[in-house]
């Protein structure tokens, strides 16, 4: 299933084509083809972003070991 964020990002990527559709500079089929091409590209880019940022979540840390201070030099 495609995530809604992928579709929104694909729409954002293909927004210039939708804008040109409003002024009759592109046909609807060309705009839809550009949107369909943008969907897998957006999915790959967002998957890469999720992969890179997945390690920044909250993780369970091991408890620290207490250290006794010792004087240096003597």
Buried (B, 14 or more C-beta within 10 A) or exposed (E): EEEEEBBEBBBEBBEEBBEBBEEEEBEEEEBBBBBEBBBEBBBEBBEEEEEEEEEEEEEEEEEEEEEEEEEEEE
